[in-house]
Amino acid sequence: MSQRFHLRQLGDGLAVFDCSSWQTRVLPPAGAVIVELLGECGEGASERQLCERIKSELDVSPDTPAIQDFLRALREIGMLAR
């Protein structure tokens, strides 16, 4: 995860502060788990790498509409590379 984002636990969820835009997003618990996996993948991790981790670590298909929507949101804010 880049230095651009600061993460803080917020209950079971996660607050993500974007230093470049000064925007804060609050992620639900499921989103926090995915962002944690993204951090474990290392900086510059691709969507493919994250999807592999989601499938292997969470035993969930990354192709579900809810996960695809969340991955799209991560791309839009710059947390996830294609």
N, C-alpha and C positions, 0 to 999 in steps of 0.2 A: 504494500500500500504506500502510496507516495506521501511525501511530507505535506502535500496540499490539503490533506484531510486529517482532522483530529476526531477521534472516536471516544465516546464516553458511555458507559453503561447507564441506562435509565430504566430502572426496574428490570424487567426481563427483556426490554427492548434496547435500542442503541440510538444515541444522538450522534449525528455526523455533521461536523462543521467544515465547510469548504472555505479555506483561507483565501482563495482567489476571488470568490464571489460574495463572501461574507454571509452565505446562506446556511441555515441549519435545517437538517431533515431529521425527523424522528422515525426510526424504523421499528416495526413490530418484532416480536420475538423470533418469528421464522426468518425475517429479513436479517436480523442480527446474526443468526446462525450462518446464513449464506455469506455475509460480509466477513465473519470470522474465518470461514473456509477460504475466502478470497485472500485474506491476509496471510494465511498459511501457505498459499500457492506462491507467494513472493511478488515483489513489485513487477509490474508489466505483465502479469498473468493474463492469458487470453481467455476469452469466453469458453473456448473448447476445454482448456485446462480446468476451469471452474466447474463446467458441466460434468467432467469426469469425476471430480471430487464430490460433487453433489450426489452423483449416482453411487459411487463406492462408499462414501462415508455416511450418507443419510439413507441409502437404499430407496431413493425417490427418483422418479424419472424427471430429468431436467426439461423434458418436452411438454410438461403440463402447462396449460395457459397461465396459471398463476405464477409459476416460476419464470416462464418466458417474459411475462409482463415485468417482473421484478428485475430480471437481467437487462431488459431494455431500459428500465429506469437507471440502473447502474451505469450503463453505457452513456446515457444522456447527460448524467452529471459528471462523467469523466472518471469514474472509479474502475471501469472495466474496459479493457481493450478488446477489439474484435478478434 
